Amino acid sequence: MSTTIIRDMSFEAAHYLPKTPPGHKCRQMHGHSYTCEVQVTRPVDGESGWVCDFADLRQAFEPVRLALDHHVLNEVPGLENPTSENIARWIWERLAAGVAGLSAIVVHETPTSRCVYTGPDA
């Protein structure tokens, strides 16, 4: 039986969506206070009693946060069209190798709008 733990991370960033139709409000530069949920699903370790240490997730996310926080996302390699969907995939690609059991990345663009990415094989 597996258990899922979730660690919320945050970053501030600006972006614009160049592939939206002319006149679309998101085609203009704007910013968000992003929240990113890093979800890990695996069995609870019998010795420690946890899935993994939340501090380890924070540490794994730190290079991602530094690459995104207070940046224009369109200028980050691989995020030239920084939709929530592309941001979630981009974050997954940077965490998957180092976070065993990574099961989802949830990018909250606003309090009411979010994207869930569960990996390339989902």
TIMI-2910 file (N, C-alpha, C, CB; in pm, 1 decimal, decimal comma, always signed):
<rs>
+----------+----------+----------+----------+----------+----------+----------+----------+----------+----------+----------+----------+------+
!      n_x !      n_y !      n_z !     ca_x !     ca_y !     ca_z !      c_x !      c_y !      c_z !     cb_x !     cb_y !     cb_z ! resn !
+----------+----------+----------+----------+----------+----------+----------+----------+----------+----------+----------+----------+------+
!    +84,2 !   -117,5 !     +0,0 !     +0,0 !     +0,0 !     +0,0 !    +88,6 !   +123,7 !     +0,0 !    -95,7 !     -0,1 !   +121,4 !  Met !
!    +51,2 !   +222,2 !    -78,4 !   +130,0 !   +345,6 !    -90,5 !    +57,4 !   +462,6 !    -25,7 !   +159,3 !   +377,1 !   -238,4 !  Ser !
!   +134,4 !   +561,5 !     +8,6 !    +84,7 !   +685,9 !    +66,5 !   +142,7 !   +800,6 !    -14,6 !   +122,6 !   +698,6 !   +218,7 !  Thr !
!    +64,9 !   +906,8 !    -31,3 !   +112,5 !  +1025,4 !   -102,5 !   +135,9 !  +1138,4 !     -3,3 !    +11,4 !  +1068,9 !   -211,9 !  Thr !
!   +253,5 !  +1198,7 !    -12,5 !   +281,0 !  +1320,7 !    +63,3 !   +294,0 !  +1435,1 !    -36,2 !   +410,9 !  +1306,5 !   +150,9 !  Ile !
!   +267,2 !  +1555,7 !    +11,1 !   +267,8 !  +1674,2 !    -74,9 !   +341,2 !  +1786,0 !     -3,1 !   +122,8 !  +1718,2 !   -112,3 !  Ile !
!   +435,2 !  +1844,5 !    -73,1 !   +508,8 !  +1961,0 !    -21,3 !   +479,1 !  +2078,3 !   -113,8 !   +664,8 !  +1933,1 !    -12,3 !  Arg !
!   +429,6 !  +2189,0 !    -57,6 !   +404,3 !  +2310,7 !   -135,4 !   +530,5 !  +2395,1 !   -141,3 !   +287,6 !  +2392,2 !    -74,5 !  Asp !
!   +560,7 !  +2442,2 !   -261,4 !   +672,0 !  +2533,4 !   -284,0 !   +613,8 !  +2656,2 !   -353,4 !   +787,3 !  +2466,2 !   -369,9 !  Met !
!   +684,6 !  +2767,0 !   -348,4 !   +632,1 !  +2886,2 !   -415,8 !   +744,0 !  +2962,9 !   -484,1 !   +559,0 !  +2977,2 !   -316,0 !  Ser !
!   +702,6 !  +3038,0 !   -584,7 !   +794,2 !  +3128,3 !   -653,5 !   +712,7 !  +3237,9 !   -719,9 !   +881,4 !  +3052,3 !   -758,0 !  Phe !
!   +776,2 !  +3350,2 !   -739,6 !   +716,4 !  +3465,9 !   -806,2 !   +780,7 !  +3477,4 !   -943,0 !   +735,4 !  +3598,1 !   -722,5 !  Glu !
!   +699,5 !  +3497,0 !  -1046,3 !   +757,6 !  +3507,7 !  -1180,1 !   +663,2 !  +3582,9 !  -1273,5 !   +788,8 !  +3367,8 !  -1237,0 !  Ala !
!   +724,0 !  +3638,8 !  -1376,5 !   +648,2 !  +3704,0 !  -1483,5 !   +652,7 !  +3615,9 !  -1607,0 !   +704,6 !  +3845,9 !  -1514,7 !  Ala !
!   +552,5 !  +3633,1 !  -1692,0 !   +552,1 !  +3562,4 !  -1819,3 !   +449,5 !  +3626,5 !  -1911,1 !   +522,0 !  +3411,7 !  -1799,6 !  His !
!   +453,1 !  +3584,0 !  -2034,0 !   +348,6 !  +3615,4 !  -2131,9 !   +333,8 !  +3491,1 !  -2218,1 !   +383,9 !  +3744,7 !  -2219,2 !  Tyr !
!   +217,7 !  +3477,6 !  -2277,8 !   +191,5 !  +3358,2 !  -2358,2 !   +187,2 !  +3397,5 !  -2505,3 !    +58,2 !  +3289,7 !  -2315,3 !  Leu !
!   +299,3 !  +3377,8 !  -2576,4 !   +312,2 !  +3426,4 !  -2713,2 !   +224,0 !  +3354,0 !  -2815,0 !   +453,7 !  +3415,0 !  -2755,4 !  Pro !
!   +169,2 !  +3239,6 !  -2778,2 !    +90,4 !  +3163,5 !  -2874,8 !    -59,7 !  +3183,7 !  -2857,8 !   +123,0 !  +3016,9 !  -2863,1 !  Lys !
!    -97,3 !  +3276,9 !  -2770,1 !   -238,8 !  +3310,5 !  -2756,8 !   -278,4 !  +3403,8 !  -2870,8 !   -268,2 !  +3376,2 !  -2618,5 !  Thr !
!   -408,6 !  +3412,2 !  -2901,5 !   -453,2 !  +3498,8 !  -3011,1 !   -422,4 !  +3645,8 !  -2983,4 !   -603,0 !  +3481,0 !  -3034,7 !  Pro !
!   -401,8 !  +3725,3 !  -3086,3 !   -383,1 !  +3869,9 !  -3066,5 !   -499,6 !  +3925,7 !  -2985,2 !   -371,5 !  +3944,1 !  -3203,5 !  Pro !
!   -466,4 !  +4011,9 !  -2891,3 !   -567,5 !  +4072,7 !  -2806,1 !   -598,1 !  +3995,2 !  -2679,3 !   -691,8 !  +4089,7 !  -2882,7 !  Gly !
!   -551,7 !  +3870,3 !  -2669,4 !   -575,1 !  +3791,5 !  -2547,4 !   -496,4 !  +3853,4 !  -2432,7 !   -534,1 !  +3641,6 !  -2567,9 !  His !
!   -558,6 !  +3865,2 !  -2315,0 !   -493,3 !  +3932,6 !  -2202,2 !   -362,6 !  +3865,0 !  -2160,5 !   -587,7 !  +3937,4 !  -2083,7 !  Lys !
!   -350,4 !  +3735,7 !  -2180,1 !   -228,4 !  +3665,0 !  -2138,0 !   -113,2 !  +3681,5 !  -2236,6 !   -257,8 !  +3517,7 !  -2120,0 !  Cys !
!   -140,5 !  +3746,2 !  -2348,9 !    -32,8 !  +3774,5 !  -2444,8 !    +56,0 !  +3887,8 !  -2393,2 !    -91,5 !  +3811,5 !  -2583,7 !  Arg !
!     +4,5 !  +3966,1 !  -2298,8 !    +80,0 !  +4075,2 !  -2236,8 !   +160,5 !  +4022,2 !  -2118,1 !    -15,3 !  +4189,1 !  -2191,1 !  Gln !
!   +273,5 !  +4084,3 !  -2092,9 !   +354,7 !  +4048,3 !  -1976,5 !   +272,5 !  +4069,2 !  -1849,4 !   +486,3 !  +4132,4 !  -1971,8 !  Met !
!   +275,1 !  +3969,2 !  -1762,2 !   +207,5 !  +3977,5 !  -1633,2 !   +276,8 !  +3880,0 !  -1538,2 !    +53,7 !  +3945,4 !  -1646,3 !  His !
!   +241,4 !  +3884,1 !  -1412,8 !   +307,9 !  +3799,6 !  -1315,3 !   +211,0 !  +3719,3 !  -1231,4 !   +393,7 !  +3882,5 !  -1226,4 !  Gly !
!   +266,6 !  +3619,1 !  -1165,6 !   +189,0 !  +3533,5 !  -1076,5 !   +271,4 !  +3501,6 !   -951,8 !   +145,9 !  +3402,8 !  -1148,7 !  His !
!   +201,3 !  +3475,4 !   -844,2 !   +259,4 !  +3413,8 !   -725,2 !   +225,3 !  +3265,9 !   -736,4 !   +204,3 !  +3478,6 !   -589,3 !  Ser !
!   +316,7 !  +3189,6 !   -793,3 !   +293,0 !  +3048,6 !   -819,3 !   +309,5 !  +2966,5 !   -691,6 !   +388,0 !  +2997,7 !   -927,9 !  Tyr !
!   +227,3 !  +2864,6 !   -678,7 !   +247,7 !  +2759,7 !   -579,8 !   +261,9 !  +2630,1 !   -657,7 !   +129,2 !  +2752,7 !   -474,7 !  Thr !
!   +358,7 !  +2552,4 !   -619,0 !   +382,6 !  +2423,9 !   -684,1 !   +375,9 !  +2314,5 !   -578,8 !   +520,1 !  +2422,1 !   -757,8 !  Cys !
!   +289,7 !  +2217,3 !   -601,3 !   +283,3 !  +2100,0 !   -514,9 !   +372,2 !  +1992,0 !   -575,3 !   +135,8 !  +2049,3 !   -498,0 !  Glu !
!   +461,9 !  +1940,6 !   -495,1 !   +541,7 !  +1824,5 !   -534,5 !   +482,7 !  +1706,0 !   -458,8 !   +697,2 !  +1844,3 !   -502,8 !  Val !
!   +430,6 !  +1609,1 !   -533,3 !   +365,5 !  +1493,7 !   -473,6 !   +450,4 !  +1369,0 !   -494,0 !   +225,6 !  +1473,7 !   -533,2 !  Gln !
!   +468,2 !  +1294,9 !   -386,7 !   +546,4 !  +1171,0 !   -389,0 !   +458,4 !  +1059,3 !   -334,8 !   +679,1 !  +1184,6 !   -305,2 !  Val !
!   +451,0 !   +951,6 !   -409,7 !   +369,8 !   +836,5 !   -370,2 !   +457,8 !   +712,5 !   -366,1 !   +250,2 !   +815,9 !   -467,7 !  Thr !
!   +463,4 !   +651,7 !   -250,2 !   +534,5 !   +525,7 !   -233,9 !   +499,7 !   +468,8 !    -96,4 !   +689,2 !   +545,2 !   -249,8 !  Arg !
!   +540,0 !   +346,8 !    -69,4 !   +509,3 !   +288,8 !    +62,4 !   +578,4 !   +365,4 !   +175,4 !   +551,5 !   +141,0 !    +66,4 !  Pro !
!   +512,2 !   +366,4 !   +289,3 !   +571,8 !   +426,0 !   +408,9 !   +685,8 !   +334,6 !   +454,6 !   +464,5 !   +445,7 !   +523,3 !  Val !
!   +800,4 !   +394,6 !   +480,2 !   +916,4 !   +319,3 !   +528,4 !   +889,1 !   +267,8 !   +670,0 !  +1044,7 !   +407,7 !   +526,1 !  Asp !
!   +909,0 !   +138,2 !   +689,0 !   +881,4 !    +78,5 !   +819,4 !   +971,4 !   +129,4 !   +929,8 !   +894,2 !    -69,1 !   +810,6 !  Gly !
!  +1091,8 !   +168,6 !   +896,2 !  +1187,2 !   +217,1 !   +996,8 !  +1158,5 !   +360,9 !  +1037,0 !  +1329,7 !   +206,1 !   +944,2 !  Glu !
!  +1149,1 !   +450,8 !   +936,8 !  +1131,3 !   +594,4 !   +967,0 !   +985,9 !   +630,3 !   +993,6 !  +1183,9 !   +679,5 !   +851,8 !  Ser !
!   +892,7 !   +553,9 !   +933,0 !   +751,3 !   +585,6 !   +949,1 !   +701,2 !   +692,2 !   +853,2 !   +725,9 !   +629,7 !  +1088,6 !  Gly !
!   +783,6 !   +726,4 !   +753,7 !   +739,7 !   +826,8 !   +656,5 !   +771,2 !   +785,0 !   +514,4 !   +804,6 !   +960,6 !   +685,9 !  Trp !
!   +708,0 !   +854,0 !   +419,3 !   +732,7 !   +829,9 !   +277,1 !   +869,3 !   +885,1 !   +240,5 !   +622,0 !   +894,3 !   +189,0 !  Val !
!   +894,0 !  +1008,5 !   +275,7 !  +1025,7 !  +1071,5 !   +264,0 !  +1025,0 !  +1197,0 !   +348,8 !  +1061,0 !  +1104,5 !   +114,9 !  Cys !
!  +1139,7 !  +1250,5 !   +370,3 !  +1155,4 !  +1370,4 !   +451,9 !  +1111,0 !  +1491,9 !   +370,6 !  +1303,0 !  +1386,4 !   +500,1 !  Asp !
!  +1019,6 !  +1571,3 !   +425,6 !   +975,7 !  +1692,8 !   +357,1 !  +1093,4 !  +1786,1 !   +327,9 !   +870,6 !  +1765,9 !   +441,3 !  Phe !
!  +1192,6 !  +1785,9 !   +414,6 !  +1310,2 !  +1870,6 !   +392,2 !  +1386,6 !  +1826,9 !   +267,5 !  +1403,0 !  +1866,9 !   +514,4 !  Ala !
!  +1386,7 !  +1697,9 !   +238,2 !  +1452,9 !  +1649,3 !   +117,3 !  +1381,1 !  +1700,4 !     -7,7 !  +1457,9 !  +1495,2 !   +116,8 !  Asp !
!  +1247,5 !  +1708,5 !     -2,6 !  +1172,7 !  +1763,2 !   -116,4 !  +1204,5 !  +1910,9 !   -135,6 !  +1021,2 !  +1743,7 !    -96,2 !  Leu !
!  +1211,3 !  +1984,4 !    -25,1 !  +1245,3 !  +2127,4 !    -34,3 !  +1384,1 !  +2144,6 !    -94,8 !  +1239,2 !  +2194,8 !   +105,5 !  Arg !
!  +1477,4 !  +2063,3 !    -52,6 !  +1613,6 !  +2070,5 !   -104,9 !  +1618,3 !  +2034,6 !   -253,2 !  +1705,6 !  +1977,8 !    -25,7 !  Gln !
!  +1544,5 !  +1933,3 !   -293,7 !  +1541,5 !  +1893,6 !   -434,8 !  +1480,2 !  +2003,2 !   -521,1 !  +1462,9 !  +1763,0 !   -452,2 !  Ala !
!  +1384,0 !  +2076,3 !   -466,4 !  +1314,9 !  +2180,5 !   -542,1 !  +1395,6 !  +2310,5 !   -549,9 !  +1179,5 !  +2208,0 !   -479,6 !  Phe !
!  +1488,1 !  +2330,5 !   -461,1 !  +1558,1 !  +2459,0 !   -452,0 !  +1623,8 !  +2502,8 !   -583,7 !  +1663,1 !  +2451,1 !   -344,4 !  Glu !
!  +1693,8 !  +2418,0 !   -658,1 !  +1749,2 !  +2463,5 !   -786,3 !  +1640,2 !  +2506,2 !   -885,1 !  +1834,0 !  +2353,0 !   -848,3 !  Pro !
!  +1525,6 !  +2440,3 !   -880,3 !  +1412,7 !  +2478,3 !   -965,8 !  +1362,5 !  +2616,9 !   -925,4 !  +1297,8 !  +2373,4 !   -956,1 !  Val !
!  +1344,9 !  +2636,3 !   -794,9 !  +1298,6 !  +2765,8 !   -745,9 !  +1394,2 !  +2877,5 !   -787,7 !  +1284,2 !  +2762,9 !   -593,2 !  Arg !
!  +1521,8 !  +2853,5 !   -773,5 !  +1620,5 !  +2955,5 !   -810,1 !  +1616,1 !  +2987,2 !   -959,5 !  +1761,0 !  +2909,5 !   -770,8 !  Leu !
!  +1587,5 !  +2887,8 !  -1041,8 !  +1579,8 !  +2909,5 !  -1187,0 !  +1455,9 !  +2987,9 !  -1227,4 !  +1581,2 !  +2776,4 !  -1259,8 !  Ala !
!  +1349,9 !  +2982,8 !  -1145,5 !  +1222,6 !  +3044,2 !  -1182,3 !  +1189,4 !  +3171,1 !  -1104,4 !  +1113,2 !  +2945,6 !  -1163,2 !  Leu !
!  +1226,3 !  +3177,0 !   -978,6 !  +1183,3 !  +3285,6 !   -890,3 !  +1236,4 !  +3421,2 !   -935,5 !  +1228,7 !  +3258,1 !   -748,1 !  Asp !
!  +1144,7 !  +3515,9 !   -952,2 !  +1175,2 !  +3652,1 !   -994,6 !  +1244,6 !  +3657,9 !  -1130,5 !  +1261,4 !  +3719,3 !   -891,2 !  His !
!  +1202,2 !  +3567,7 !  -1218,9 !  +1250,1 !  +3566,4 !  -1356,6 !  +1133,1 !  +3582,7 !  -1452,0 !  +1326,7 !  +3436,4 !  -1386,8 !  His !
!  +1165,0 !  +3619,4 !  -1574,5 !  +1067,3 !  +3614,6 !  -1683,3 !  +1075,1 !  +3472,8 !  -1737,9 !  +1096,0 !  +3724,7 !  -1796,5 !  Val !
!   +970,0 !  +3397,1 !  -1720,4 !   +974,1 !  +3255,0 !  -1754,2 !  +1002,9 !  +3230,5 !  -1901,2 !   +843,9 !  +3189,8 !  -1717,2 !  Leu !
!   +960,4 !  +3321,3 !  -1989,0 !   +986,7 !  +3305,8 !  -2132,3 !  +1135,9 !  +3303,7 !  -2163,1 !   +919,9 !  +3417,9 !  -2210,2 !  Asn !
!  +1217,4 !  +3355,6 !  -2073,3 !  +1362,2 !  +3361,3 !  -2093,1 !  +1433,7 !  +3239,3 !  -2036,0 !  +1417,9 !  +3486,9 !  -2029,7 !  Glu !
!  +1360,7 !  +3150,6 !  -1969,4 !  +1418,8 !  +3028,3 !  -1913,7 !  +1419,8 !  +2922,7 !  -2023,6 !  +1338,6 !  +2978,4 !  -1787,5 !  Val !
!  +1536,3 !  +2866,1 !  -2055,8 !  +1541,4 !  +2764,9 !  -2161,2 !  +1441,3 !  +2651,6 !  -2137,2 !  +1682,1 !  +2707,9 !  -2171,6 !  Pro !
!  +1361,2 !  +2625,5 !  -2238,5 !  +1258,0 !  +2523,9 !  -2229,4 !  +1121,7 !  +2577,5 !  -2191,8 !  +1298,2 !  +2421,7 !  -2131,8 !  Gly !
!  +1114,9 !  +2705,0 !  -2154,5 !   +986,9 !  +2765,3 !  -2115,4 !   +952,4 !  +2885,8 !  -2202,7 !   +991,1 !  +2807,5 !  -1968,2 !  Leu !
!   +983,5 !  +2877,9 !  -2328,3 !   +954,8 !  +2989,1 !  -2418,7 !   +804,5 !  +3015,6 !  -2431,3 !  +1014,0 !  +2960,8 !  -2556,3 !  Glu !
!   +722,6 !  +2913,9 !  -2408,6 !   +576,4 !  +2927,6 !  -2405,0 !   +531,0 !  +2877,2 !  -2267,6 !   +505,9 !  +2846,4 !  -2523,9 !  Asn !
!   +546,7 !  +2960,4 !  -2162,5 !   +531,2 !  +2913,1 !  -2025,1 !   +386,3 !  +2904,4 !  -1975,5 !   +607,3 !  +3002,5 !  -1934,7 !  Pro !
!   +310,5 !  +2814,2 !  -2036,1 !   +177,9 !  +2783,5 !  -1984,5 !   +194,5 !  +2703,7 !  -1854,8 !    +92,8 !  +2703,8 !  -2090,0 !  Thr !
!    +91,2 !  +2693,9 !  -1776,7 !    +97,5 !  +2611,6 !  -1655,0 !   +133,2 !  +2467,0 !  -1689,7 !    -37,2 !  +2616,4 !  -1578,9 !  Ser !
!    +78,1 !  +2420,0 !  -1801,0 !   +105,5 !  +2283,2 !  -1844,8 !   +254,2 !  +2264,1 !  -1874,0 !    +22,3 !  +2249,2 !  -1969,3 !  Glu !
!   +314,5 !  +2359,2 !  -1942,8 !   +456,7 !  +2348,3 !  -1976,9 !   +545,8 !  +2368,7 !  -1854,9 !   +493,0 !  +2450,0 !  -2084,6 !  Asn !
!   +504,5 !  +2455,7 !  -1763,3 !   +581,4 !  +2476,3 !  -1640,1 !   +582,1 !  +2347,9 !  -1557,2 !   +522,6 !  +2594,1 !  -1557,3 !  Ile !
!   +466,0 !  +2284,0 !  -1544,0 !   +457,1 !  +2159,6 !  -1466,2 !   +545,2 !  +2050,5 !  -1526,3 !   +311,4 !  +2111,1 !  -1458,9 !  Ala !
!   +541,4 !  +2035,6 !  -1658,4 !   +625,1 !  +1936,5 !  -1725,0 !   +773,1 !  +1968,2 !  -1704,4 !   +592,2 !  +1930,6 !  -1875,0 !  Arg !
!   +809,7 !  +2096,0 !  -1718,6 !   +948,3 !  +2141,2 !  -1703,1 !   +999,3 !  +2108,8 !  -1562,5 !   +959,5 !  +2293,4 !  -1730,7 !  Trp !
!   +917,1 !  +2135,9 !  -1461,7 !   +956,5 !  +2105,6 !  -1323,5 !   +973,0 !  +1954,8 !  -1306,1 !   +851,6 !  +2160,6 !  -1222,6 !  Ile !
!   +878,3 !  +1876,7 !  -1357,0 !   +887,2 !  +1730,6 !  -1347,8 !  +1020,5 !  +1681,3 !  -1403,5 !   +770,1 !  +1664,1 !  -1423,4 !  Trp !
!  +1056,2 !  +1730,1 !  -1521,4 !  +1179,0 !  +1686,2 !  -1586,7 !  +1302,4 !  +1713,3 !  -1502,2 !  +1193,3 !  +1754,0 !  -1720,5 !  Glu !
!  +1299,7 !  +1814,2 !  -1419,6 !  +1414,4 !  +1848,5 !  -1336,7 !  +1415,2 !  +1773,3 !  -1204,0 !  +1416,4 !  +1996,9 !  -1310,9 !  Arg !
!  +1299,8 !  +1722,5 !  -1161,6 !  +1292,6 !  +1653,9 !  -1032,9 !  +1288,1 !  +1502,0 !  -1043,3 !  +1172,9 !  +1700,9 !   -958,8 !  Leu !
!  +1237,9 !  +1449,1 !  -1153,1 !  +1207,6 !  +1305,9 !  -1162,5 !  +1326,0 !  +1216,0 !  -1128,5 !  +1159,7 !  +1273,7 !  -1300,7 !  Ala !
!  +1443,5 !  +1248,6 !  -1176,2 !  +1559,0 !  +1161,4 !  -1153,0 !  +1601,8 !  +1158,8 !  -1006,4 !  +1675,5 !  +1206,1 !  -1239,0 !  Ala !
!  +1578,2 !  +1266,6 !   -933,8 !  +1625,7 !  +1275,2 !   -795,7 !  +1520,5 !  +1255,7 !   -689,0 !  +1688,6 !  +1404,8 !   -774,9 !  Gly !
!  +1394,1 !  +1243,7 !   -728,6 !  +1285,9 !  +1228,7 !   -630,4 !  +1215,4 !  +1095,3 !   -656,7 !  +1184,0 !  +1349,1 !   -638,3 !  Val !
!  +1253,5 !   +993,2 !   -582,1 !  +1192,7 !   +860,8 !   -598,8 !  +1044,5 !   +867,9 !   -564,3 !  +1264,2 !   +755,1 !   -510,2 !  Ala !
!   +962,7 !   +811,6 !   -651,8 !   +819,4 !   +808,3 !   -627,4 !   +745,7 !   +934,4 !   -666,6 !   +795,0 !   +781,6 !   -485,6 !  Gly !
!   +812,6 !  +1024,9 !   -739,6 !   +743,7 !  +1146,7 !   -784,2 !   +617,8 !  +1105,4 !   -858,8 !   +836,3 !  +1235,4 !   -875,1 !  Leu !
!   +502,9 !  +1156,4 !   -814,2 !   +376,5 !  +1113,1 !   -873,8 !   +298,0 !  +1225,7 !   -938,3 !   +291,7 !  +1047,9 !   -770,0 !  Ser !
!   +322,6 !  +1350,3 !   -898,3 !   +252,9 !  +1462,0 !   -961,6 !   +322,8 !  +1592,3 !   -928,1 !   +105,7 !  +1467,2 !   -917,2 !  Ala !
!   +313,4 !  +1683,2 !  -1024,3 !   +349,8 !  +1822,9 !  -1004,2 !   +222,4 !  +1902,0 !  -1030,6 !   +470,1 !  +1868,9 !  -1099,0 !  Ile !
!   +181,9 !  +1981,5 !   -934,4 !    +63,7 !  +2065,1 !   -949,6 !   +109,9 !  +2209,7 !   -944,8 !    -43,6 !  +2035,2 !   -838,8 !  Val !
!    +85,8 !  +2282,5 !  -1053,7 !   +122,6 !  +2423,9 !  -1060,4 !     -4,0 !  +2506,5 !  -1045,3 !   +196,2 !  +2457,7 !  -1194,4 !  Val !
!     -8,6 !  +2584,7 !   -937,4 !   -119,0 !  +2676,9 !   -912,3 !    -76,6 !  +2813,7 !   -965,8 !   -155,9 !  +2683,5 !   -758,3 !  His !
!   -143,2 !  +2857,5 !  -1069,8 !   -114,7 !  +2988,7 !  -1128,1 !   -187,7 !  +3098,0 !  -1051,0 !   -155,1 !  +2992,2 !  -1276,9 !  Glu !
!   -307,3 !  +3066,7 !  -1007,9 !   -388,1 !  +3154,4 !   -923,6 !   -452,7 !  +3065,4 !   -817,5 !   -497,0 !  +3234,2 !  -1008,0 !  Thr !
!   -521,0 !  +3123,8 !   -719,5 !   -588,7 !  +3039,6 !   -620,4 !   -697,0 !  +2949,0 !   -679,7 !   -650,1 !  +3126,7 !   -514,8 !  Pro !
!   -745,4 !  +2981,4 !   -800,1 !   -853,8 !  +2903,1 !   -858,7 !   -815,6 !  +2830,9 !   -987,1 !   -970,0 !  +2991,8 !   -885,6 !  Thr !
!   -690,5 !  +2842,3 !  -1031,3 !   -647,5 !  +2780,5 !  -1157,4 !   -518,5 !  +2703,5 !  -1136,3 !   -628,7 !  +2887,2 !  -1267,6 !  Ser !
!   -520,9 !  +2575,7 !  -1174,5 !   -402,6 !  +2491,9 !  -1155,4 !   -395,1 !  +2384,8 !  -1263,1 !   -403,8 !  +2427,1 !  -1016,2 !  Arg !
!   -277,0 !  +2327,2 !  -1275,7 !   -252,2 !  +2219,3 !  -1370,6 !   -186,6 !  +2105,4 !  -1296,0 !   -163,6 !  +2266,7 !  -1489,6 !  Cys !
!   -230,2 !  +1983,0 !  -1322,8 !   -172,1 !  +1863,4 !  -1262,5 !   -100,1 !  +1786,0 !  -1372,4 !   -281,8 !  +1774,7 !  -1192,7 !  Val !
!    +29,7 !  +1761,6 !  -1352,0 !   +110,0 !  +1682,0 !  -1445,6 !   +155,7 !  +1557,7 !  -1371,7 !   +233,0 !  +1763,5 !  -1501,9 !  Tyr !
!   +127,6 !  +1440,3 !  -1429,6 !   +160,8 !  +1314,4 !  -1364,7 !   +268,6 !  +1235,8 !  -1438,5 !    +37,5 !  +1230,3 !  -1351,9 !  Thr !
!   +342,2 !  +1303,1 !  -1523,1 !   +455,2 !  +1240,2 !  -1588,6 !   +427,1 !  +1200,5 !  -1731,9 !   +497,2 !  +1120,7 !  -1511,8 !  Gly !
!   +533,3 !  +1169,2 !  -1803,4 !   +520,7 !  +1140,7 !  -1945,7 !   +451,4 !  +1008,4 !  -1976,4 !   +655,7 !  +1140,9 !  -2008,2 !  Pro !
!   +447,4 !   +916,9 !  -1881,4 !   +388,5 !   +785,1 !  -1908,1 !   +245,0 !   +773,6 !  -1858,9 !   +472,2 !   +677,2 !  -1843,6 !  Asp !
!   +193,3 !   +879,9 !  -1798,2 !    +58,5 !   +872,9 !  -1738,3 !    -50,1 !   +871,0 !  -1843,9 !    +35,8 !   +990,8 !  -1644,2 !  Ala !
+----------+----------+----------+----------+----------+----------+----------+----------+----------+----------+----------+----------+------+
</rs>
